[in-house]
């Protein structure tokens, strides 16, 4: 198991030392001897011994020179100096060379055994440490991807991590104070995760999360130049991996979710400037307008990421710009007046928003209305038909335009304009006509009072019912009831 090299110009000492070792250490099965430093160096190159006994005073190459040369080729070997001279200078040299033991001849059997036991114990401790280190590294290789995923998922969602940044810097072995996010997407991209992970890990410091929503998310510390990032990505494409990518800007650690949003935005829009790294993502508003008009199925996700990029006041300005552009370019002059009116109401609502979330709700409502508007010719008749049916089925209840708008999944503003445009009447006017039409039938029943009829058609206040009834029919409920009874 263990190999020992004995170097001494005294043949008898070599043989006696060899005999002591053989008799007392069965684990040492390879004992080589040399009578000079030169010969000892040659054997050390071939055998790579675990332990070397060296006489410090030998003809030719000295013991100290021999140790220095063997250390260069076998730095893990343990050295024991043996000498007939107990000089301070020799002891000093032994310390500087980092030898395990310094023995003065004659050396007793007990001292030799004691020395070897100590050295063998150190060798075993070192082996155990190496085994433990290897096992730890193997465990970390399995655990690290999970820790990386956990860390990145927290960061891209703007959630505080479980441990401090210093903890993760120790685990990942890199500076995490600033960096950017790369987002990769493609057909069956998860199948290439291992390849992409290895490709990046071999070329730069990075953290890579397990695939998230069919995307591979990568954190790159600021120390890695954007040009190198792009080179790695383009080189990967040469390996016949088909994918698209988006690169976010560099942010402080606590704002990496913004870099992620930018990378997703760049990925989904294809507007990232790939000819050179740019600190701005260009023409985003133009892309959003195009997505609104084309009713892109990923528009909501795109908007979510867009709203993470700016603060409220900047977003207000940009959203107003989008609303104005959309209202001007929709290819339908027939409804231009209606759209302009709806847009004006939304502009007013946008100005009055108090938070980013409220602004986003208003903007998404506008987009929803516009989606209906662009499909107006095919959808409007169906919408109006459904609204009229809803009124006829529910007029006896306390309903209003807001209720109908929610049922129809249309904004209050848009439904109001659309209903008036389609029927020539406001919602309340139409509702009251339906109620009065039914009241005319119910008043023919002599057993029903005006108050009961009023309640039956959804107007609990008899006085208000009378006013509405007379406005539409030309006579009051009591006059109508009397006239019919006389006949």
C-alpha positions in Angstrom: 0.0 0.0 0.0 2.8 2.4 0.9 6.1 3.0 -0.9 9.2 4.1 0.9 12.6 5.3 -0.5 15.7 5.1 1.7 18.7 7.2 0.6 22.0 6.9 2.5 25.6 6.3 1.5 26.0 3.9 4.5 25.0 0.5 3.3 24.7 -1.1 6.7 22.4 1.7 7.9 20.2 1.2 4.9 19.9 -2.5 5.5 19.1 -2.2 9.2 16.5 0.5 8.5 15.0 -1.6 5.8 14.8 -4.6 8.1 13.1 -2.6 10.9 10.5 -1.3 8.5 9.8 -4.8 7.0 9.3 -6.4 10.4 7.0 -3.8 11.9 5.0 -2.5 9.0 3.1 -5.0 6.8 1.3 -2.2 4.9 4.7 -1.0 3.5 5.2 -3.4 0.7 7.6 -1.4 -1.5 10.9 -0.4 0.0 13.5 1.0 -2.4 17.1 2.0 -1.5 19.7 4.3 -3.0 23.3 5.1 -1.9 23.4 8.6 -3.5 21.2 11.6 -4.1 21.4 11.1 -7.9 20.3 7.5 -7.7 17.5 8.4 -5.2 16.1 11.1 -7.5 16.0 8.6 -10.4 14.1 6.1 -8.3 11.7 8.8 -7.0 10.8 9.8 -10.6 9.9 6.2 -11.4 8.3 5.1 -8.1 6.8 8.3 -6.6 7.3 7.2 -3.0 5.0 8.2 -0.1 7.9 8.5 2.4 11.6 9.3 1.8 14.4 8.9 4.3 17.4 11.0 3.3 20.9 11.3 4.8 21.7 15.0 4.8 25.5 14.5 4.3 26.3 12.5 1.2 28.9 12.7 -1.6 27.8 14.5 -4.7 24.3 15.8 -4.4 23.6 16.7 -0.8 20.5 15.6 1.1 18.9 19.0 1.0 19.3 19.3 -2.8 17.9 15.8 -3.1 14.8 16.7 -1.1 14.3 19.9 -3.2 14.5 18.0 -6.5 12.2 15.2 -5.4 9.7 17.7 -4.0 9.4 19.2 -7.4 8.4 15.9 -9.0 6.5 14.5 -6.0 5.2 17.4 -3.8 3.0 15.1 -1.7 5.9 12.9 -0.4 6.9 13.1 3.3 10.6 13.5 4.1 12.7 12.3 7.1 16.2 13.7 7.5 18.8 11.3 9.0 22.2 12.6 9.9 25.1 11.8 12.2 25.5 15.6 13.0 23.1 17.4 15.3 23.9 20.9 13.9 21.5 23.8 14.3 21.9 24.7 10.6 20.8 21.2 9.5 17.7 21.5 11.7 17.0 25.0 10.3 17.3 23.6 6.7 15.0 20.8 7.6 12.3 23.2 8.8 12.6 25.4 5.7 12.2 22.2 3.5 9.1 21.2 5.5 10.4 17.8 6.4 8.3 15.6 8.7 11.1 14.5 11.1 14.7 15.2 11.8 16.6 12.1 13.2 20.2 11.9 14.6 22.2 8.7 14.1 22.3 6.3 15.7 18.6 6.0 15.5 16.8 3.5 17.7 14.2 1.0 16.5 11.6 2.6 18.7 12.2 6.1 17.2 12.0 4.7 13.6 8.7 3.0 14.4 7.3 6.1 16.2 8.3 8.4 13.3 6.7 6.1 10.7 3.5 5.7 12.7 3.1 9.5 12.9 3.7 10.0 9.2 1.4 7.1 8.1 -1.3 8.7 10.3 -0.9 12.0 8.5 -1.0 10.2 5.1 -4.3 8.5 6.1 -5.7 11.8 7.4 -4.8 13.4 4.1 -6.4 10.6 2.1 -9.6 10.8 4.2 -9.7 14.5 3.6 -9.3 14.0 -0.1 -12.0 11.4 -0.1 -14.3 13.7 1.9 -13.5 16.6 -0.5 -14.3 14.5 -3.5 -17.5 13.3 -2.0 -18.4 16.9 -1.0 -17.7 18.1 -4.6 -19.8 15.3 -6.0 -22.7 16.3 -3.7 -22.2 19.9 -4.6 -22.3 19.1 -8.2 -25.8 17.5 -7.6 -27.0 20.2 -5.2 -25.5 23.3 -7.0 -28.0 23.3 -9.9 -30.8 23.2 -7.4 -29.3 26.1 -5.4 -28.7 28.1 -8.6 -32.3 27.5 -9.7 -33.6 28.6 -6.3 -31.5 31.7 -6.2 -32.4 32.8 -9.8 -36.1 32.1 -9.4 -36.1 34.4 -6.3 -34.1 37.1 -8.1 -36.0 37.2 -11.4 -39.3 37.5 -9.4 -37.9 40.3 -7.2 -38.3 38.1 -4.1 -35.7 38.2 -1.2 -33.4 35.2 -1.2 -33.3 32.7 1.8 -29.6 33.5 2.5 -27.4 36.6 2.2 -25.6 37.5 -1.0 -22.3 36.6 0.7 -23.5 33.1 1.3 -24.3 32.6 -2.4 -21.0 34.2 -3.5 -19.2 31.6 -1.4 -21.2 28.8 -2.9 -21.0 30.0 -6.5 -17.5 31.4 -6.3 -18.3 34.7 -8.1 -19.2 38.3 -7.5 -23.0 38.7 -7.5 -23.3 42.4 -6.7 -24.1 43.4 -10.3 -24.9 41.5 -13.5 -27.4 40.9 -16.3 -29.9 38.2 -17.3 -29.9 36.2 -20.5 -33.1 34.4 -21.6 -33.0 31.6 -24.1 -36.0 30.0 -25.8 -36.5 27.5 -28.6 -38.2 24.4 -29.7 -37.6 21.6 -27.1 -35.0 23.9 -25.5 -35.2 21.8 -22.2 -33.6 18.9 -24.1 -30.5 21.0 -24.6 -30.3 22.3 -21.0 -27.3 20.1 -20.1 -25.4 21.1 -23.2 -26.1 24.8 -22.8 -25.2 24.7 -19.1 -21.8 23.1 -19.8 -21.2 25.4 -22.7 -21.6 28.5 -20.6 -19.9 27.1 -17.5 -16.8 26.2 -19.4 -16.5 29.8 -20.8 -17.5 32.2 -18.1 -18.8 32.6 -14.6 -22.5 32.2 -14.6 -25.6 30.9 -12.7 -28.1 28.9 -14.7 -31.6 27.9 -13.5 -33.4 24.8 -14.6 -35.8 25.6 -17.5 -38.6 28.0 -16.4 -41.7 28.2 -18.6 -39.8 26.6 -21.5 -37.0 29.2 -21.1 -33.5 28.9 -19.8 -32.5 31.8 -17.6 -28.8 32.7 -17.0 -27.2 35.2 -14.7 -23.9 36.7 -15.9 -21.8 38.8 -13.5 -20.8 42.3 -14.7 -17.2 41.1 -15.1 -18.2 39.2 -18.2 -18.2 41.5 -21.2 -21.5 41.6 -23.3 -19.5 40.8 -26.5 -18.2 37.6 -24.9 -21.8 36.7 -23.9 -23.0 37.2 -27.5 -20.0 35.2 -28.8 -20.9 32.2 -26.6 -24.5 32.4 -27.7 -23.6 32.6 -31.4 -21.0 29.8 -31.1 -23.8 27.6 -29.6 -25.9 28.2 -32.6 -23.1 26.8 -34.7 -23.7 23.5 -32.9 -27.1 23.3 -34.6 -29.0 24.3 -31.5 -31.9 26.4 -32.8 -32.9 29.1 -30.3 -33.6 32.7 -29.8 -32.2 34.9 -27.0 -32.8 38.2 -25.2 -30.2 40.0 -23.1 -31.2 42.4 -20.3 -29.1 45.3 -19.1 -26.7 45.2 -16.1 -28.4 45.9 -12.8 -27.6 45.9 -9.1 -28.3 42.5 -7.4 -31.7 43.6 -5.9 -33.0 44.7 -9.3 -32.2 41.7 -11.4 -35.9 41.2 -12.0 -35.7 44.2 -14.3 -32.9 42.7 -16.3 -35.0 39.5 -16.6 -38.0 41.5 -17.8 -35.9 43.2 -20.4 -34.5 39.9 -21.6 -38.0 38.4 -21.9 -39.2 41.5 -23.7 -36.2 41.3 -26.1 -36.8 37.6 -26.6 -40.5 37.9 -27.3 -40.3 41.0 -29.5 -37.2 40.5 -31.5 -36.4 44.2 -31.1 -33.1 43.8 -29.2 -30.3 45.4 -31.1 -28.1 42.4 -32.0 -25.5 44.3 -34.0 -24.0 45.8 -30.9 -24.8 46.0 -27.2 -27.2 48.8 -26.5 -28.2 50.3 -23.2 -31.7 50.8 -24.6 -34.3 48.4 -26.0 -35.5 50.2 -29.1 -39.0 51.0 -30.4 -40.8 49.0 -27.7 -43.9 51.2 -28.0 -44.1 50.6 -31.7 -43.9 46.8 -31.0 -46.7 47.0 -28.4 -48.9 48.9 -30.9 -48.3 46.2 -33.5 -49.1 43.5 -31.0 -52.3 45.2 -29.9 -53.5 45.6 -33.5 -52.5 42.0 -34.4 -54.0 40.7 -31.1 -50.8 38.8 -30.2 -51.5 36.0 -27.8 -48.4 36.8 -25.8 -49.4 40.5 -25.4 -50.3 40.3 -21.7 -47.0 38.7 -20.7 -45.2 41.3 -22.8 -47.1 44.1 -21.0 -46.3 42.5 -17.6 -42.6 42.7 -18.3 -42.9 46.1 -19.9 -44.4 47.5 -16.7 -41.4 46.3 -14.7 -39.0 48.4 -16.6 -40.0 51.9 -15.6 -41.5 53.9 -12.8 -45.0 55.2 -12.7 -44.5 58.7 -14.3 -42.4 57.4 -17.2 -45.0 54.6 -17.8 -47.8 57.1 -17.8 -46.1 59.1 -20.6 -45.4 55.9 -22.6 -48.9 54.4 -22.2 -50.5 57.7 -23.2 -48.3 57.7 -26.3 -49.5 54.1 -27.1 -53.2 54.9 -26.6 -52.9 58.0 -28.9 -51.1 56.0 -31.6 -53.6 53.1 -31.5 -56.6 55.4 -31.7 -55.2 57.1 -34.8 -54.1 54.1 -36.8 -56.9 51.6 -36.4 -58.1 50.7 -40.0 -61.8 51.6 -39.5 -63.0 55.1 -40.3 -66.6 54.0 -39.7 -66.0 54.0 -36.0 -63.4 56.6 -35.7 -65.6 59.0 -33.7 -66.6 56.3 -31.2 -62.9 55.2 -30.8 -61.8 58.8 -30.3 -64.4 59.2 -27.6 -63.3 55.9 -25.8 -59.6 56.9 -26.1 -60.4 60.3 -24.5 -62.0 58.7 -21.5 -59.0 56.3 -21.1 -56.6 59.2 -21.4 -58.4 60.9 -18.5 -58.3 57.6 -16.5 -54.6 57.2 -17.1 -53.9 60.7 -15.8 -55.8 59.9 -12.6 -54.1 56.6 -11.8 -52.3 56.5 -8.5 -50.0 53.4 -8.9 -48.3 51.3 -11.5 -50.7 48.4 -10.9 -53.7 50.7 -11.4 -52.2 52.1 -14.5 -51.6 48.6 -15.9 -55.3 47.6 -15.2 -56.5 50.7 -17.1 -54.1 50.0 -20.0 -55.2 46.3 -20.2 -58.8 47.4 -20.2 -58.1 49.8 -23.1 -56.4 47.0 -25.0 -59.4 44.7 -24.3 -61.7 47.3 -25.7 -59.5 47.8 -28.7 -59.4 44.1 -29.4 -63.2 44.2 -29.6 -63.1 47.3 -31.7 -60.8 45.8 -34.3 -63.2 42.8 -34.6 -66.2 45.2 -34.5 -67.9 44.0 -37.7 -68.0 40.4 -36.6 -68.4 40.8 -32.9 -70.5 43.9 -32.3 -73.8 42.5 -33.5 -73.3 39.5 -31.3 -72.4 41.6 -28.3 -75.4 43.9 -28.7 -77.7 40.9 -29.1 -76.4 39.4 -25.9 -76.8 42.6 -24.0 -80.4 43.1 -25.2 -81.2 39.5 -24.2 -79.6 40.1 -20.8 -81.8 43.2 -20.3 -85.0 41.3 -21.4 -84.2 38.5 -19.0 -83.1 40.6 -16.0 -85.0 43.9 -16.3 -87.0 43.0 -13.2 -83.8 43.1 -11.2 -81.8 46.1 -10.0 -79.3 46.0 -13.0 -77.1 48.8 -14.5 -74.6 49.2 -17.3 -71.7 48.2 -15.1 -73.3 44.8 -14.4 -73.9 44.2 -18.1 -70.3 45.3 -18.9 -68.9 42.8 -16.5 -71.0 40.0 -17.8 -70.0 40.9 -21.4 -66.3 41.2 -20.4 -66.2 44.7 -21.9 -65.3 48.0 -20.2 -68.1 50.3 -19.1 -66.9 53.1 -21.3 -66.8 51.1 -24.5 -70.1 49.3 -24.0 -71.8 52.6 -23.3 -70.6 54.1 -26.6 -71.2 50.9 -28.6 -74.7 50.4 -27.3 -75.7 53.9 -28.1 -74.2 53.6 -31.5 -76.0 50.4 -32.3 -79.4 51.1 -30.9 -79.6 54.9 -31.0 -80.5 54.9 -27.3 -78.7 55.0 -24.1 -78.6 51.9 -21.9 -81.0 53.3 -19.2 -83.4 54.6 -21.9 -83.5 51.2 -23.5 -83.9 49.4 -20.2 -86.8 51.7 -19.2 -88.6 51.1 -22.5 -88.4 47.3 -21.8 -89.7 47.8 -18.3 -92.6 50.1 -19.4 -93.5 47.6 -22.2 -93.9 44.9 -19.6 -95.7 47.2 -17.3 -98.3 47.9 -20.0 -99.1 44.2 -20.0 -99.2 43.9 -16.2 -101.5 46.9 -15.7 -104.2 45.1 -17.6 -104.5 42.8 -14.6 -107.1 44.5 -12.2 -105.8 42.5 -9.3 -102.3 44.1 -9.5 -101.7 47.5 -7.9 -99.4 50.1 -9.5 -96.9 49.5 -6.7 -96.9 45.8 -7.4 -96.4 46.4 -11.1 -93.6 48.9 -10.3 -91.8 46.3 -8.2 -92.3 43.6 -10.8 -90.5 45.5 -13.5 -87.5 46.4 -11.4 -88.4 49.9 -10.2 -89.1 49.8 -6.5 -90.0 53.5 -6.2 -93.7 53.9 -7.5 -93.2 57.7 -7.9 -90.2 57.2 -10.1 -92.0 54.5 -12.0 -94.9 56.8 -12.7 -92.5 59.5 -14.1 -90.7 56.9 -16.4 -94.0 55.4 -17.5 -95.6 58.7 -18.4 -92.4 59.9 -20.2 -92.4 56.8 -22.5 -96.2 56.0 -22.9 -97.6 59.6 -22.6 -99.9 58.8 -19.8 -99.5 58.0 -16.1 -100.0 54.4 -14.9 -103.3 55.2 -13.1 -104.7 56.9 -16.3 -103.7 54.0 -18.4 -105.2 51.5 -16.0 -108.5 53.5 -15.8 -108.7 53.9 -19.6 -108.4 50.2 -20.1 -110.9 49.4 -17.3 -113.5 51.7 -18.8 -113.2 50.0 -22.2 
